[in-house]
Amino acid sequence: MTGTTAASVACALAAAVLVAVSMVAQQRSAAAVPTTGPLVGNLVRNPRWWAALAVDGGGYALQVLALALGTVLIVQPLLVSSLLFAIPISAYLTGQRPDRRTLLLAGALCIALAVFLVAGNPTAGTIDATATRWALPLCIVGALAAAATALGLAPGPPVRRAMLLGTAAGILYGVAAAFTKHVTDLAEHGLPTLLGSWQTWAVIAAGLTGMYLQQRAFQAGPLTASLPTLTIAEPLAAVFLGMTVLGEHLDTDGIGLTVTITAVAVIAVTTLALAHTVTTPPPPTETAQPTETAQP
């Protein structure tokens, strides 16, 4: 691993820490808004939500730096490690220590991420793909995000709506991440070049829409419903675009490829399982009320 790659990994892990803090705080703020009330209007009056947004902004800045130094195939899978940092936050809020299963899952995720980076050896591609090359893959992920959004906004069980909206938000975040590497390079050529690029506006549109859908997901249901799909959908969408559009690939074959695929499967399974452990504080238990003694 080169020094630049190591710096990219470090930035991605630091971003994951801030994302974990922000996710829990944003969900607690959004969940406090009644589903019948105006979501955005209530959130903008909540100082805790603004603080969480500031932390999220710091996480995104570190993600941008990580992408500038490394590849989408390195940075995006590492962001799922935000769950590892969300576990102690959840434990603090709930007052419950992680059980043995959670610790084993966390350990398996750490090992799988390390194996993926070493055995997979993700290799960079191009950062200035043409609009024609973006067209079909972008239409595919866009259609999936639109379908998930439509189903998530329709009436239905809160858990299902939160899962679908979390999926849509994750896909759009993945789209923004795939474009970010090129936009970062454009920034070096000055503000006019940056603002004149359609990729810049694609990042802004995907990021803002994804953030709104994330709040809707947090409002619609518990974090245990939206966090798994949100966490998985983002790297999947980004990696899909990174491989089909940007030409990034895994520089391995034979046994190394088998090991890498196994590591990816372990990452997916442990991420989904761990996401269910990152819950909001449970409601207080009802204390038994003393029974009234009948008066004669």
C-alpha positions as CSV (number, residue, x, y, z in Angstrom):
1,M,0.0,0.0,0.0
2,T,1.5,3.3,-1.1
3,G,1.6,6.4,1.1
4,T,-1.2,8.1,-0.9
5,T,-3.4,5.0,-0.6
6,A,-2.8,4.9,3.2
7,A,-3.7,8.5,3.5
8,S,-6.9,7.9,1.5
9,V,-7.8,5.0,3.9
10,A,-7.1,7.2,7.0
11,C,-9.4,10.0,5.6
12,A,-12.1,7.5,4.8
13,L,-12.0,6.0,8.3
14,A,-12.1,9.5,9.9
15,A,-15.1,10.3,7.6
16,A,-16.8,7.2,8.9
17,V,-16.5,8.3,12.5
18,L,-18.2,11.7,11.7
19,V,-20.9,9.9,9.6
20,A,-21.7,7.6,12.6
21,V,-22.1,10.6,15.0
22,S,-24.2,12.5,12.4
23,M,-26.5,9.6,11.5
24,V,-27.5,8.9,15.1
25,A,-28.1,12.6,15.8
26,Q,-30.0,13.2,12.6
27,Q,-32.3,10.2,13.2
28,R,-33.1,11.3,16.7
29,S,-34.0,14.8,15.4
30,A,-36.1,13.5,12.4
31,A,-37.9,10.9,14.4
32,A,-39.1,13.5,16.9
33,V,-41.1,15.2,14.1
34,P,-44.6,13.9,13.7
35,T,-45.2,12.2,10.3
36,T,-48.2,14.5,9.8
37,G,-46.1,17.7,10.4
38,P,-43.7,19.6,8.0
39,L,-40.4,17.8,8.2
40,V,-38.1,20.5,6.9
41,G,-39.8,23.3,8.8
42,N,-39.4,21.4,12.1
43,L,-35.8,20.4,11.4
44,V,-34.5,23.8,10.6
45,R,-35.7,25.0,14.0
46,N,-33.8,22.2,15.8
47,P,-30.2,23.2,16.9
48,R,-29.3,19.6,17.3
49,W,-30.2,18.8,13.7
50,W,-27.9,21.7,12.5
51,A,-25.1,20.4,14.7
52,A,-25.5,16.9,13.2
53,L,-25.5,18.5,9.7
54,A,-22.3,20.3,10.5
55,V,-20.7,17.0,11.6
56,D,-22.0,15.3,8.4
57,G,-20.4,18.1,6.4
58,G,-17.1,17.4,8.0
59,G,-17.5,13.8,7.2
60,Y,-18.2,14.6,3.5
61,A,-15.2,16.9,3.4
62,L,-13.0,14.0,4.6
63,Q,-14.7,11.7,2.1
64,V,-13.9,14.2,-0.7
65,L,-10.2,14.2,0.4
66,A,-10.2,10.4,0.5
67,L,-11.5,10.2,-3.0
68,A,-9.0,12.7,-4.2
69,L,-6.2,10.5,-2.9
70,G,-7.7,7.1,-3.6
71,T,-10.3,5.2,-5.7
72,V,-14.1,4.8,-5.3
73,L,-13.5,1.1,-4.8
74,I,-11.3,1.8,-1.7
75,V,-13.2,4.7,-0.1
76,Q,-16.8,3.6,-0.4
77,P,-16.5,0.1,1.1
78,L,-14.5,1.7,4.0
79,L,-17.4,4.0,4.8
80,V,-19.5,1.1,6.0
81,S,-17.1,1.1,9.0
82,S,-19.3,3.9,10.3
83,L,-21.4,1.1,11.9
84,L,-18.4,0.1,13.9
85,F,-18.2,3.6,15.4
86,A,-22.0,3.9,15.7
87,I,-22.1,0.8,18.0
88,P,-20.4,2.5,21.0
89,I,-22.6,5.6,20.4
90,S,-25.7,3.4,20.5
91,A,-24.4,1.7,23.6
92,Y,-23.9,5.0,25.3
93,L,-27.4,6.2,24.4
94,T,-29.2,3.0,25.4
95,G,-27.0,2.3,28.4
96,Q,-26.5,-1.3,27.2
97,R,-23.1,-2.8,26.4
98,P,-22.8,-4.6,23.0
99,D,-23.4,-8.3,23.3
100,R,-21.0,-11.0,22.2
101,R,-22.7,-11.4,18.8
102,T,-22.3,-7.7,18.1
103,L,-18.6,-7.8,19.0
104,L,-18.0,-10.8,16.8
105,L,-19.8,-9.2,13.9
106,A,-17.7,-6.1,14.3
107,G,-14.5,-8.1,14.3
108,A,-15.6,-10.0,11.2
109,L,-16.3,-6.7,9.4
110,C,-12.9,-5.3,10.3
111,I,-11.1,-8.4,9.0
112,A,-13.2,-8.5,5.9
113,L,-12.5,-4.8,5.1
114,A,-8.7,-5.4,5.6
115,V,-8.8,-8.5,3.4
116,F,-10.7,-6.7,0.6
117,L,-8.1,-3.9,0.6
118,V,-5.1,-6.2,0.5
119,A,-6.4,-9.1,-1.6
120,G,-8.6,-7.0,-4.0
121,N,-6.0,-4.4,-4.6
122,P,-8.5,-1.8,-6.1
123,T,-7.0,0.0,-9.0
124,A,-7.8,3.5,-10.3
125,G,-9.4,4.2,-13.6
126,T,-10.3,7.4,-15.4
127,I,-11.9,10.4,-13.7
128,D,-13.2,12.3,-16.8
129,A,-15.6,9.9,-18.4
130,T,-17.8,11.3,-21.1
131,A,-21.5,12.0,-20.7
132,T,-22.2,9.1,-23.2
133,R,-20.4,6.7,-20.9
134,W,-22.3,7.9,-17.9
135,A,-25.7,7.7,-19.6
136,L,-26.8,4.0,-19.3
137,P,-25.3,3.2,-15.8
138,L,-26.7,6.5,-14.5
139,C,-30.1,5.7,-15.9
140,I,-30.1,2.4,-14.2
141,V,-29.3,3.7,-10.7
142,G,-31.6,6.7,-11.2
143,A,-34.5,4.4,-12.1
144,L,-33.8,2.3,-9.0
145,A,-33.7,5.4,-6.8
146,A,-36.9,6.8,-8.3
147,A,-38.7,3.5,-7.8
148,A,-37.6,3.2,-4.2
149,T,-38.6,6.8,-3.5
150,A,-42.1,6.4,-5.0
151,L,-42.7,3.2,-3.0
152,G,-41.3,4.8,0.1
153,L,-43.5,7.9,-0.1
154,A,-46.6,5.8,-0.7
155,P,-48.8,4.8,2.4
156,G,-47.6,1.7,4.1
157,P,-45.9,0.2,7.1
158,P,-43.3,2.6,8.7
159,V,-40.5,0.0,8.6
160,R,-41.0,-0.7,4.8
161,R,-41.2,3.0,4.0
162,A,-38.0,3.7,6.0
163,M,-36.2,0.9,4.3
164,L,-37.2,2.1,0.8
165,L,-36.4,5.8,1.5
166,G,-33.1,4.8,3.0
167,T,-32.3,2.8,-0.1
168,A,-33.1,5.7,-2.4
169,A,-31.0,8.1,-0.2
170,G,-28.1,5.6,-0.2
171,I,-28.2,5.3,-4.0
172,L,-28.1,9.0,-4.5
173,Y,-25.2,9.4,-2.1
174,G,-23.4,6.7,-4.1
175,V,-24.0,8.7,-7.3
176,A,-22.6,11.9,-5.7
177,A,-19.5,10.0,-4.5
178,A,-18.8,8.6,-8.0
179,F,-19.0,12.1,-9.5
180,T,-17.0,13.7,-6.6
181,K,-13.6,12.4,-7.8
182,H,-13.9,14.3,-11.1
183,V,-15.4,17.4,-9.5
184,T,-12.4,17.5,-7.1
185,D,-10.1,17.5,-10.0
186,L,-12.0,20.3,-11.7
187,A,-11.7,22.5,-8.6
188,E,-7.9,22.7,-9.4
189,H,-8.7,24.5,-12.6
190,G,-10.7,27.4,-11.0
191,L,-14.2,28.3,-10.1
192,P,-15.5,29.0,-13.6
193,T,-14.5,25.6,-14.8
194,L,-16.0,24.0,-11.7
195,L,-19.3,25.7,-12.0
196,G,-19.4,25.2,-15.8
197,S,-19.3,21.4,-15.4
198,W,-22.5,19.3,-15.4
199,Q,-20.8,16.9,-13.1
200,T,-20.6,19.6,-10.4
201,W,-24.4,20.1,-10.6
202,A,-25.0,16.4,-10.6
203,V,-23.1,16.1,-7.3
204,I,-25.2,18.9,-5.8
205,A,-28.5,17.6,-7.0
206,A,-27.8,14.0,-5.9
207,G,-26.4,15.1,-2.6
208,L,-29.2,17.4,-1.6
209,T,-31.9,15.0,-2.8
210,G,-30.3,12.2,-1.0
211,M,-30.1,14.3,2.2
212,Y,-33.8,15.1,2.0
213,L,-34.8,11.4,1.4
214,Q,-32.5,10.4,4.3
215,Q,-34.5,12.7,6.7
216,R,-37.7,11.3,5.4
217,A,-36.4,7.8,6.0
218,F,-35.4,8.7,9.6
219,Q,-38.8,10.3,10.1
220,A,-40.8,7.4,8.6
221,G,-39.4,4.6,10.8
222,P,-36.8,3.4,13.2
223,L,-33.0,3.7,12.5
224,T,-32.9,-0.1,12.4
225,A,-35.0,0.0,9.3
226,S,-33.3,2.7,7.3
227,L,-29.7,2.4,8.3
228,P,-29.1,-1.1,6.8
229,T,-30.4,-0.1,3.4
230,L,-28.8,3.3,3.5
231,T,-25.4,1.9,4.5
232,I,-25.4,-0.9,1.8
233,A,-27.0,1.1,-1.1
234,E,-24.4,3.9,-1.1
235,P,-21.2,1.8,-1.7
236,L,-23.1,-0.6,-4.1
237,A,-24.2,2.3,-6.3
238,A,-20.8,4.0,-6.1
239,V,-18.8,0.8,-6.8
240,F,-21.2,0.0,-9.7
241,L,-20.5,3.4,-11.3
242,G,-16.8,3.2,-10.4
243,M,-16.5,0.0,-12.3
244,T,-18.8,0.6,-15.3
245,V,-18.1,4.3,-15.9
246,L,-14.8,5.1,-14.3
247,G,-13.0,1.9,-15.3
248,E,-11.9,1.1,-11.8
249,H,-11.2,-2.6,-11.2
250,L,-9.8,-5.2,-8.7
251,D,-6.2,-6.1,-9.7
252,T,-6.4,-9.7,-8.7
253,D,-7.3,-13.1,-10.1
254,G,-7.4,-16.8,-9.1
255,I,-7.3,-17.4,-5.4
256,G,-7.1,-13.7,-4.7
257,L,-10.3,-13.0,-6.6
258,T,-12.1,-15.8,-4.7
259,V,-10.8,-14.4,-1.4
260,T,-11.9,-10.9,-2.4
261,I,-15.4,-12.0,-3.4
262,T,-15.7,-13.8,0.0
263,A,-14.6,-10.7,1.8
264,V,-17.2,-8.6,-0.1
265,A,-19.9,-11.1,0.9
266,V,-18.8,-11.0,4.6
267,I,-18.9,-7.2,4.5
268,A,-22.5,-7.2,3.1
269,V,-23.7,-9.7,5.7
270,T,-22.0,-8.2,8.7
271,T,-23.1,-4.7,7.7
272,L,-26.7,-5.7,7.5
273,A,-26.5,-7.5,10.8
274,L,-24.7,-4.7,12.6
275,A,-27.0,-2.1,11.3
276,H,-29.8,-3.7,13.3
277,T,-27.8,-3.2,16.5
278,V,-27.5,0.5,16.1
279,T,-30.9,1.5,17.6
280,T,-32.3,4.6,19.2
281,P,-32.8,4.5,23.0
282,P,-35.7,2.2,23.9
283,P,-38.8,3.9,25.4
284,P,-38.9,3.8,29.2
285,T,-40.5,0.8,30.6
286,E,-43.8,1.2,32.3
287,T,-43.8,0.9,36.0
288,A,-46.6,-0.9,37.6
289,Q,-49.2,1.4,39.1
290,P,-50.5,0.6,42.5
291,T,-54.0,-0.8,42.5
292,E,-56.6,1.2,44.2
293,T,-58.2,-0.3,47.2
294,A,-61.9,-0.5,46.9
295,Q,-63.6,1.8,49.4
296,P,-66.3,0.1,51.5
